[in-house]
Amino acid sequence: MTNILRQPRIIILAAVAGVLAGVGAVYVMERPSGNDISANLATGNSDQDKFCAAKAGTLQKLDAAAGGTVAAMRAADKPISLAHLEFSDRDGKKMTLGDFKGKTLLVNLWATWCAPCREEMPALDKLQQMKGGDDFEVVAVNIDTGDNTKPVGFLNEIGIEHLALYRDATLKSFNDLKRKNLAFGLPVTLVVDKDGCQISSMNGPAEWDSPEAIKLIEAAHSL
């Protein structure tokens, strides 16, 4: 199915998800202004946070590259370190985004009950197939509670072959991003650079295998 045909369906699913918010599933909410975000993110005082914040003036290329299906992906007003963000691999081994140092990451938080997540997951899988390697990875973190049964069944059902299964059944990662005003619902997607700095983010689904998404990833990697 072409991107032109699939994009309206994603928008419709996001709208339906908004209706479902009343039963506990909030997917997409209005993004605050840049000033509000900067104020809420100005909480990190570590050397790593200061290192990341110093990159703010170099991210204009990301906004210039964000268009089409990924137009909502905006450069961070004040980049912060997400190297500490914790989750587990398929076998339950604890890990953090810091374990991927040296790689540009597209970090996506998703759940099996999230309709827009289901819609965009094949595109994330295709992006990993096309661009994944020594310098880039899609890190898709499932936040369902319980064991691996539901997420594994979900990925098998929709034919995902290239994404590794990462999990956070505690929802700590989502809540951490929410406190930093980066996550307002699911799906939430962030670009994290090779130093573990969050340099761009968006809430809601997108066509991650589109030419616009590839352009964005390449721009991020060139920083």
LINWOSUL-V622556 format. One record per residue. RES is the residue in one letter. SS is DSSP state (helix for helix, strand for strand, loop for the rest). Layout:
[[RES,SS] [RES,SS]]
This chain:
[[M,loop] [T,loop] [N,helix] [I,helix] [L,helix] [R,helix] [Q,helix] [P,helix] [R,helix] [I,helix] [I,helix] [I,helix] [L,helix] [A,helix] [A,helix] [V,helix] [A,helix] [G,helix] [V,helix] [L,helix] [A,helix] [G,helix] [V,helix] [G,loop] [A,loop] [V,loop] [Y,loop] [V,loop] [M,loop] [E,loop] [R,loop] [P,loop] [S,loop] [G,helix] [N,helix] [D,helix] [I,helix] [S,helix] [A,helix] [N,helix] [L,helix] [A,loop] [T,loop] [G,loop] [N,loop] [S,loop] [D,helix] [Q,helix] [D,helix] [K,helix] [F,helix] [C,helix] [A,helix] [A,loop] [K,loop] [A,helix] [G,helix] [T,helix] [L,loop] [Q,helix] [K,helix] [L,helix] [D,helix] [A,helix] [A,helix] [A,loop] [G,loop] [G,helix] [T,helix] [V,helix] [A,loop] [A,loop] [M,loop] [R,strand] [A,strand] [A,strand] [D,strand] [K,strand] [P,strand] [I,strand] [S,strand] [L,loop] [A,loop] [H,loop] [L,loop] [E,strand] [F,strand] [S,strand] [D,loop] [R,loop] [D,loop] [G,loop] [K,loop] [K,strand] [M,strand] [T,strand] [L,helix] [G,helix] [D,helix] [F,helix] [K,loop] [G,loop] [K,loop] [T,strand] [L,strand] [L,strand] [V,strand] [N,strand] [L,strand] [W,strand] [A,loop] [T,loop] [W,loop] [C,loop] [A,helix] [P,helix] [C,helix] [R,helix] [E,helix] [E,helix] [M,helix] [P,helix] [A,helix] [L,helix] [D,helix] [K,helix] [L,helix] [Q,helix] [Q,helix] [M,helix] [K,helix] [G,loop] [G,loop] [D,loop] [D,loop] [F,strand] [E,strand] [V,strand] [V,strand] [A,strand] [V,strand] [N,strand] [I,loop] [D,loop] [T,loop] [G,loop] [D,loop] [N,loop] [T,helix] [K,helix] [P,helix] [V,helix] [G,helix] [F,helix] [L,helix] [N,helix] [E,helix] [I,loop] [G,loop] [I,loop] [E,loop] [H,loop] [L,loop] [A,loop] [L,loop] [Y,strand] [R,strand] [D,loop] [A,loop] [T,loop] [L,loop] [K,helix] [S,helix] [F,helix] [N,helix] [D,helix] [L,helix] [K,helix] [R,helix] [K,loop] [N,loop] [L,loop] [A,loop] [F,loop] [G,loop] [L,loop] [P,loop] [V,strand] [T,strand] [L,strand] [V,strand] [V,strand] [D,loop] [K,loop] [D,loop] [G,loop] [C,strand] [Q,strand] [I,strand] [S,strand] [S,strand] [M,strand] [N,strand] [G,loop] [P,loop] [A,loop] [E,loop] [W,loop] [D,loop] [S,loop] [P,helix] [E,helix] [A,helix] [I,helix] [K,helix] [L,helix] [I,helix] [E,helix] [A,helix] [A,helix] [H,helix] [S,helix] [L,loop]]
